[in-house]
Amino acid sequence: MDVTALSDAKVGSAGVVERVDLPDEVSDYLAHLGFLPGTSIEVLCRAPAGDPRVYRIDGVEVGLRNETARHIFLKLNSAVTDEAA
C-alpha cells in the first residue's frame, strides 16, 4: 500500500488514515469529524476549481480545503486506485 497526502489522492480512491500532522487544536477538531488513524476514507469529488474536496469518512461526507488535507496522510487501497486509474 502507498502512503500519500489526502490532498494528492485521486477522486474515487480510498484508503485508511495513517496520521494527521496538524496543530493539536485542528487535529482535535478533525478527530471529532472522524479523521483518526485507522479510519477508512473515500475521496468523493472536488469543486470545479479543485478546492475544496469532499471525503466520506464513517458514512459522513466532509469537505476539506487542500491546505488542511495535505497534512492528513493515508494508506491507499491498491485495488481501488487501480480501478480508478
ZAKENU-297371 format. One record per residue: residue number from 1; residue in three letters; x, y, z of N, C-alpha, C, O in turn. Coordinates in steps of 0.1 Angstrom, whole numbers, always signed. Each point is the difference from the previous one (the first is absolute). Example, Ala and Ser with C-alpha at 12.3 -4.5 7.8 and 13.67 -1.06 7.14 Angstrom:
% residues 2
+-----+-----+-------+-------+-------+-------+-------+-------+-------+-------+-------+-------+-------+-------+
!   n ! res !  n_xx !  n_yy !  n_zz ! ca_xx ! ca_yy ! ca_zz !  c_xx !  c_yy !  c_zz !  o_xx !  o_yy !  o_zz !
+-----+-----+-------+-------+-------+-------+-------+-------+-------+-------+-------+-------+-------+-------+
!   1 ! ALA !  +132 !   -57 !   +78 !    -9 !   +12 !    +0 !    +9 !   +12 !    +0 !   +10 !    +0 !    +7 !
!   2 ! SER !   -14 !   +11 !   -14 !    +9 !   +11 !    +0 !    -8 !   +11 !    +8 !    +5 !   +11 !    +1 !
+-----+-----+-------+-------+-------+-------+-------+-------+-------+-------+-------+-------+-------+-------+
END
This chain:
% residues 85
+-----+-----+-------+-------+-------+-------+-------+-------+-------+-------+-------+-------+-------+-------+
!   n ! res !  n_xx !  n_yy !  n_zz ! ca_xx ! ca_yy ! ca_zz !  c_xx !  c_yy !  c_zz !  o_xx !  o_yy !  o_zz !
+-----+-----+-------+-------+-------+-------+-------+-------+-------+-------+-------+-------+-------+-------+
!   1 ! MET !    +8 !   -12 !    +0 !    -8 !   +12 !    +0 !    +9 !   +12 !    +0 !   +10 !    +1 !    +7 !
!   2 ! ASP !   -14 !    +9 !   -15 !    +7 !   +13 !    +0 !    -6 !   +10 !   +10 !   -12 !    +0 !    +3 !
!   3 ! VAL !   +21 !    +8 !    +3 !    -4 !   +11 !    +9 !    +1 !   +13 !    -8 !   +10 !    +3 !    -6 !
!   4 ! THR !   -21 !    +5 !    +7 !    -1 !   +12 !    -7 !    -7 !   +11 !    +8 !    -8 !    -4 !    +9 !
!   5 ! ALA !   +10 !   +16 !   -12 !    -8 !   +11 !    +6 !   -14 !    -1 !    -5 !    -2 !    -3 !   -12 !
!   6 ! LEU !    -8 !    +5 !   +20 !   -14 !    +0 !    -4 !    -3 !    +9 !   -11 !    -8 !    -3 !    -9 !
!   7 ! SER !   +15 !   +15 !    +8 !    -2 !    +9 !   -10 !    +5 !    -5 !   -14 !    -4 !    +5 !   -10 !
!   8 ! ASP !   +13 !   -15 !   +10 !    +5 !    -5 !   -12 !    -7 !   -13 !    -5 !    +2 !    -5 !   -11 !
!   9 ! ALA !   -11 !    +0 !   +19 !    -8 !   -12 !    -3 !   -10 !    +4 !   -11 !    -6 !   +10 !    +0 !
!  10 ! LYS !    +5 !   -19 !   -10 !    -9 !    +2 !   -11 !   -15 !    -2 !    +4 !    -3 !    -8 !    +8 !
!  11 ! VAL !    -6 !   +15 !   -15 !   -14 !    -2 !    +2 !    -3 !   -15 !    -4 !    +4 !    -5 !   -10 !
!  12 ! GLY !   -12 !    -2 !   +19 !    -3 !   -14 !    -2 !    +9 !    -9 !    +8 !    -3 !   -12 !    +1 !
!  13 ! SER !   +14 !   +17 !    +4 !    +9 !    -8 !    +8 !    -5 !    -1 !   +14 !    -8 !    +8 !    +5 !
!  14 ! ALA !   +14 !   -18 !    +3 !    -4 !    -2 !   +13 !   +13 !    -5 !    +8 !    +9 !    -5 !    -6 !
!  15 ! GLY !   -10 !    +6 !   +19 !   +11 !    -4 !    +8 !    -3 !    +1 !   +15 !   -11 !    +2 !    +4 !
!  16 ! VAL !   +22 !    -3 !    +4 !    -1 !    +0 !   +14 !    +9 !   +11 !    +5 !   +11 !    +1 !    -4 !
!  17 ! VAL !   -17 !    +7 !   +13 !    +8 !   +11 !    +6 !   +12 !    -6 !    +8 !    -2 !    -8 !    +8 !
!  18 ! GLU !   +14 !   +13 !   -12 !   +12 !    -4 !    +8 !    +4 !    +9 !   +11 !    +2 !    -4 !   +11 !
!  19 ! ARG !    -2 !   +17 !   -15 !    +3 !   +10 !   +10 !    -5 !   +14 !    -4 !    -3 !    +3 !   -12 !
!  20 ! VAL !    +2 !    +6 !   +22 !    -5 !   +14 !    -2 !   +11 !    +9 !    +6 !    +3 !    +0 !   +12 !
!  21 ! ASP !    +4 !    +7 !   -21 !   +11 !    +9 !    +4 !    -4 !   +15 !    +0 !    +4 !    +8 !    -8 !
!  22 ! LEU !   -13 !    -5 !   +18 !    -5 !   +14 !    +2 !    +1 !    +4 !   +14 !    +1 !    -9 !    +9 !
!  23 ! PRO !    -2 !   +22 !    -6 !    +0 !    +4 !   +14 !   -11 !    -6 !    +8 !   -10 !    -4 !    -6 !
!  24 ! ASP !   +12 !    +2 !   +19 !   -10 !    -7 !    +8 !   -14 !    +5 !    -1 !    -9 !    -8 !    -1 !
!  25 ! GLU !    +7 !   +21 !    +1 !   -14 !    +5 !    -1 !    -7 !    -4 !   -13 !   -12 !    -2 !    +0 !
!  26 ! VAL !   +20 !    +2 !   -11 !    -6 !    -4 !   -13 !    -2 !   -16 !    +0 !   -10 !    -4 !    -5 !
!  27 ! SER !   +20 !    -3 !    +9 !    -1 !   -15 !    -1 !   -11 !    -5 !   +10 !    -7 !   -10 !    -3 !
!  28 ! ASP !    +5 !   +17 !   +14 !   -11 !    -3 !    +9 !   -13 !    +2 !    -6 !    -9 !    -9 !    +1 !
!  29 ! TYR !    +7 !   +20 !    -8 !   -12 !    +2 !    -7 !    -3 !   -10 !   -11 !   -11 !    -6 !    -1 !
!  30 ! LEU !   +22 !    +3 !    -7 !    -2 !   -11 !   -10 !    -2 !   -13 !    +6 !    -7 !    -9 !    -6 !
!  31 ! ALA !   +12 !    +6 !   +17 !    -2 !   -13 !    +7 !   -15 !    -1 !    +4 !    -6 !   -11 !    -1 !
!  32 ! HIS !    -1 !   +22 !    +4 !   -14 !    -1 !    +3 !    -8 !    -2 !   -13 !   -11 !    -6 !    +1 !
!  33 ! LEU !   +17 !    +9 !   -12 !    -7 !    -3 !   -13 !    +3 !   -14 !    -5 !    -6 !    -5 !    -9 !
!  34 ! GLY !   +15 !    -2 !   +16 !    +4 !   -14 !    -4 !   +13 !    -2 !    -6 !    +4 !   -11 !    -3 !
!  35 ! PHE !    +4 !   +22 !    +1 !   +13 !    -1 !    -6 !   +10 !    -5 !   +11 !    +8 !    +7 !    +6 !
!  36 ! LEU !    -8 !   -20 !    -4 !    +8 !    -7 !   +10 !    +8 !   -11 !    -7 !    -5 !    -6 !    -9 !
!  37 ! PRO !   +17 !    +3 !   +14 !    +8 !   -11 !    -6 !    -8 !   -13 !    +0 !    -6 !    -3 !   +10 !
!  38 ! GLY !    +6 !    -4 !   -21 !    -7 !   -13 !    -1 !   -14 !    +1 !    -6 !    -7 !   -10 !    -2 !
!  39 ! THR !    +2 !   +22 !    +0 !   -13 !    +3 !    -5 !    +0 !    +0 !   -16 !    +9 !    +5 !    -6 !
!  40 ! SER !   -19 !   -12 !    +0 !    -1 !    -1 !   -14 !    -5 !   +14 !    -6 !    -9 !    +6 !    +7 !
!  41 ! ILE !   +14 !    -3 !   -18 !    -5 !   +13 !    -7 !    +0 !    -2 !   -15 !    +8 !    -7 !    -5 !
!  42 ! GLU !   -18 !   +14 !    -1 !    -1 !    +0 !   -15 !    +0 !   +14 !    -5 !    -5 !    +9 !    +7 !
!  43 ! VAL !   +11 !    -7 !   -18 !    +1 !   +13 !    -7 !   -12 !    +0 !    -9 !    +0 !    -7 !   -10 !
!  44 ! LEU !   -10 !   +15 !   +12 !   -13 !    +0 !    -7 !    +1 !    +9 !   -12 !    -3 !    -4 !   -12 !
!  45 ! CYS !    +6 !   +17 !   +14 !    +0 !   +10 !   -11 !    +7 !   +12 !    +4 !    +4 !    +2 !   +11 !
!  46 ! ARG !    -2 !    +7 !   -21 !    +7 !   +13 !    +3 !    -8 !   +11 !    -7 !    -8 !    -3 !    -9 !
!  47 ! ALA !   +10 !   +15 !   +14 !    -7 !   +11 !    -6 !    +6 !    +3 !   -14 !   +11 !    -5 !    -2 !
!  48 ! PRO !   -18 !   +12 !    -6 !    +5 !    +2 !   -14 !   +14 !    +6 !    +0 !    +8 !    -3 !    -9 !
!  49 ! ALA !    -5 !   +12 !   +18 !   +14 !    +6 !    +0 !   +10 !    -9 !    +8 !   +12 !    +3 !    +0 !
!  50 ! GLY !   -17 !   -15 !    +5 !    +9 !    -9 !    +7 !    +1 !    +1 !   +15 !    +5 !    -9 !    +6 !
!  51 ! ASP !   -11 !   +19 !    -1 !    +1 !    +2 !   +15 !   -13 !    +6 !    +4 !    -4 !   +11 !    -5 !
!  52 ! PRO !    -3 !   -16 !   +15 !    +3 !   -12 !    +8 !    -4 !   -13 !    -6 !    -5 !    +0 !   -11 !
!  53 ! ARG !    +8 !   -11 !   +18 !    -4 !   -13 !    -4 !    -9 !    -6 !   +10 !    +0 !    +5 !   +12 !
!  54 ! VAL !    -8 !   -15 !   -16 !    -9 !    -6 !    +9 !    +4 !   -14 !    +2 !    +4 !    -7 !    -9 !
!  55 ! TYR !    -3 !    +3 !   +22 !    +4 !   -13 !    +4 !   -11 !    -7 !    +8 !    -8 !    +6 !    +6 !
!  56 ! ARG !    +7 !   -20 !    -7 !    -9 !    -7 !    +8 !    +8 !    -7 !   +11 !    +9 !    -8 !    -3 !
!  57 ! ILE !   -12 !   +10 !   +15 !    +6 !    -6 !   +12 !   -10 !    -4 !   +10 !    -8 !    +8 !    +4 !
!  58 ! ASP !    +8 !   -21 !    -1 !   -11 !    -6 !    +9 !   -14 !    +3 !    -5 !    -9 !    +3 !    +8 !
!  59 ! GLY !    +7 !    -3 !   -21 !   -13 !    +2 !    -5 !    -5 !   +15 !    -1 !   -11 !    +3 !    -4 !
!  60 ! VAL !   +20 !    +6 !    +8 !    -3 !   +14 !    +0 !    +8 !    +7 !   -11 !   +12 !    -2 !    -1 !
!  61 ! GLU !   -18 !   +11 !    -7 !    +8 !    +8 !   -10 !    +5 !   +13 !    +6 !    -8 !    +7 !    +6 !
!  62 ! VAL !   +21 !    -5 !    -7 !    +7 !   +12 !    +6 !    +8 !    +7 !   -11 !    +7 !    -7 !    -8 !
!  63 ! GLY !    -9 !   +20 !    +7 !    +8 !    +8 !    -9 !   +12 !    +6 !    +7 !    -1 !    +5 !   +11 !
!  64 ! LEU !   +13 !    -7 !   -17 !   +12 !    +6 !    +5 !    +8 !    +7 !   -11 !    +0 !    -4 !   -11 !
!  65 ! ARG !    +6 !   +15 !   +15 !    +9 !    +7 !    -9 !   +13 !    -8 !    -2 !    +4 !    -7 !    +9 !
!  66 ! ASN !    +2 !    +9 !   -20 !   +13 !    -7 !    -3 !   +11 !    +4 !   +10 !    +8 !    -8 !    +4 !
!  67 ! GLU !    -9 !   +20 !    +1 !   +10 !    +5 !   +10 !    +0 !    -9 !   +13 !   +10 !    -3 !    +6 !
!  68 ! THR !   -22 !    -1 !    -2 !    -2 !    -9 !   +11 !    +3 !   -15 !    -4 !    +7 !    -7 !    +7 !
!  69 ! ALA !   -12 !    +3 !   -18 !    +1 !   -14 !    -4 !   +14 !    -4 !    -3 !    +3 !   -12 !    +0 !
!  70 ! ARG !    +6 !   +21 !    -3 !   +14 !    -4 !    -4 !    +7 !    -4 !   +13 !   +12 !    -5 !    -1 !
!  71 ! HIS !   -17 !    +7 !   +13 !    +6 !    -4 !   +12 !    -6 !   -13 !    +6 !    +3 !    -4 !   +11 !
!  72 ! ILE !   -12 !    -2 !   -19 !    -6 !   -13 !    +5 !    +5 !   -10 !   -10 !    -1 !    +1 !   -12 !
!  73 ! PHE !    +7 !   -12 !   +18 !    +6 !   -10 !    -9 !    -8 !   -13 !    +2 !    -4 !    -4 !   +10 !
!  74 ! LEU !    +3 !    -3 !   -22 !    -7 !   -13 !    +0 !    +7 !   -10 !    -8 !    +8 !    +3 !    -9 !
!  75 ! LYS !   -11 !   -15 !   +12 !    +5 !   -12 !    -8 !   -11 !    -3 !   -10 !   -11 !    -3 !    +4 !
!  76 ! LEU !   +14 !    +5 !   -16 !   -10 !    -3 !   -11 !    -2 !   -15 !    -2 !    +9 !    -8 !    +1 !
!  77 ! ASN !   -21 !    +5 !    -3 !    -4 !   -14 !    -4 !    +4 !    -2 !   -14 !    -6 !    +7 !    -9 !
!  78 ! SER !   +15 !   -16 !    +5 !    +5 !    -1 !   -13 !   -11 !    -5 !   -10 !    +0 !    +4 !   -12 !
!  79 ! ALA !    -9 !   -12 !   +17 !   -11 !    -5 !    -9 !    -8 !   +11 !    -5 !    -4 !    +0 !   -12 !
!  80 ! VAL !    +0 !   +10 !   +21 !    -8 !   +11 !    -4 !    +7 !    +9 !    -9 !    -5 !    +5 !   -10 !
!  81 ! THR !   +18 !    -2 !   +13 !    +8 !    +9 !    -9 !    +2 !    -5 !   -14 !    +0 !    +8 !    -9 !
!  82 ! ASP !    +1 !   -21 !    +8 !    +2 !    -6 !   -13 !   -13 !    +1 !    -8 !    +1 !    +2 !   -13 !
!  83 ! GLU !   -12 !    -4 !   +19 !   -13 !    +2 !    -7 !    -3 !   +14 !    -4 !    -5 !    +2 !   -11 !
!  84 ! ALA !    +9 !    +8 !   +19 !    -2 !   +14 !    -3 !    +9 !    +5 !   -11 !    -3 !   +10 !    -6 !
!  85 ! ALA !   +14 !   -16 !    +4 !   +10 !    +5 !   -10 !    -5 !    -2 !   -14 !    +7 !    +4 !    -9 !
+-----+-----+-------+-------+-------+-------+-------+-------+-------+-------+-------+-------+-------+-------+
END
